[in-house]
């Protein structure tokens, strides 16, 4: 008889058990692989679906019945260098050009200077109220609680939040430059230039090359003056915003170096064209509204009141709670704070206002502030990049006994 006992032992041997374990591992790996593949599929599919939905929504808006919404979105996209190309995805170039052209049509509103100055106090309180104080009392009250020789306000509008600094002494406001513009250095960040200059406050300044939001701020565009010297002149015709040696703000649609020297310009920058907001001829105030310019954006502007004090304004944008301000919103803000001359500065991702330690000076809860605000920005910086490198800034020197 043949002994089969050794066959039974081999059937239950460790080798067979190992094969069973290997099979389980293979099945487990296949299961894990399926889970990973499905997870990756979901991860990639959801953004594609969202992108498709967004594209469909934009296409519907672009070709839909509401030209008002279409124009608002087109003009908002055109405000930022990084998104200027977006409207071309949904509309013909000719249509986009017509929307932009319409937005540049100015409808002026002329008001007698005396009436304009008396109409509102700088903080928007109506001076024509029978219960208001005399003009002397108004000025005394206005500056009684000033800090650093400045007044700081925040204003919430329907689609924006604005941050306002009023500098009592205009001689303290000057243009700070990032470099000599000859060495090829990239522009400076606002935090760096205020430290270098020892400034107490600052806003961004003029224009620079910024194709698709990739500009380095190495050089400005248009006529630029700093501390009495012409530091840049490329011949480009741009809106000019600057102070003369008598600390008067001058805003004009164009300025040549010869004209600037004849006017005694000490500090000034340039920004695109059509950015004159408020002018006066000594008799009338002209508000340069553009009813077709409905685009909302982060904005920066500078103006001067009849008493010589300088009004600096920036607005938030690009968030659900603060879409941004229109051109006309900025004009109305400047007017409510008494500006009789004003111009728009660079905006979008360049929009920044710095005020050293403002949160301590005005008892602002630091837990409500973001990283850049804790570094000194008053506005909420919203962009695809870190705070931009810029070639020019309007800076505010510290208060001294002479200008206090």
DANOR-V378101 format. One record per backbone hydrogen bond with DSSP energy under -1.0 kcal/mol. CO is the residue of the C=O (numbers start at 0). NH is the residue of the N-H. Records with the same first field share a line. If there is no record, write none. Layout:
CO = NH ; NH
This chain:
3 = 6 ; 7
4 = 8
5 = 9
6 = 10
7 = 11
9 = 12
12 = 16
13 = 17
14 = 18
15 = 19
16 = 20
17 = 21
18 = 22
19 = 23
20 = 24
21 = 25
22 = 26
23 = 27
24 = 28
25 = 29
26 = 30
27 = 31
28 = 32
29 = 33
30 = 34
31 = 35
32 = 36
33 = 37
34 = 38
35 = 39
36 = 40
37 = 41
38 = 42
39 = 43
40 = 44
41 = 45
43 = 47
44 = 48
45 = 49
46 = 50
47 = 51
48 = 52
49 = 53
50 = 54
51 = 55
52 = 56
53 = 57
54 = 58
55 = 59
56 = 60
57 = 61
58 = 62
64 = 66
65 = 69
66 = 70
67 = 71
68 = 72
69 = 73
70 = 74
71 = 75
72 = 76
73 = 77
79 = 82
82 = 85
85 = 88
86 = 89 ; 90
91 = 95
92 = 96
93 = 97
94 = 98
95 = 99
96 = 100
97 = 101
98 = 102
100 = 103
101 = 104
106 = 288
108 = 286
110 = 284
111 = 115
112 = 116
113 = 117
114 = 118
120 = 123
124 = 120
128 = 131
133 = 137
134 = 138
135 = 139
136 = 140
137 = 141
138 = 142
142 = 145
146 = 149
148 = 167
149 = 146
150 = 165
152 = 163
154 = 161
158 = 323
159 = 156
160 = 315
161 = 154
162 = 313
163 = 152
164 = 311
165 = 150
166 = 309
168 = 171
169 = 172
171 = 396
173 = 394
175 = 392
187 = 389
188 = 192
189 = 193
190 = 194
191 = 195
192 = 196
193 = 197 ; 198
199 = 355
200 = 395
201 = 353
202 = 393
204 = 345
206 = 220
209 = 212
210 = 213
215 = 186
223 = 230 ; 231
224 = 267
225 = 228
228 = 225
231 = 223
238 = 270
239 = 251
240 = 268
241 = 249
242 = 265 ; 266
243 = 246
247 = 243
249 = 241
251 = 239
255 = 259
256 = 260
257 = 261
258 = 262
259 = 264
263 = 244
265 = 227
266 = 242
267 = 224
268 = 240
269 = 206
271 = 238
274 = 343
276 = 287
277 = 341
278 = 285
282 = 112
283 = 280
284 = 110
285 = 278
286 = 108 ; 288
288 = 106
289 = 292
291 = 293
296 = 324
297 = 347
298 = 314
299 = 344
300 = 312
301 = 342
302 = 310
303 = 339 ; 340
304 = 307
308 = 304
309 = 166
310 = 302
311 = 164
312 = 300
313 = 162
321 = 318
322 = 317
324 = 296
325 = 329
326 = 330
327 = 331
328 = 332
329 = 333
330 = 334
331 = 335
332 = 336
333 = 338
334 = 337
340 = 303
341 = 276 ; 277
342 = 301
346 = 349
347 = 350
351 = 203
352 = 377
353 = 201
354 = 357
356 = 360
357 = 361
358 = 363
364 = 367
365 = 368
369 = 373
371 = 376
372 = 375
375 = 354
389 = 187
390 = 177
391 = 204
392 = 175
393 = 202
394 = 173
395 = 199 ; 200
399 = 403
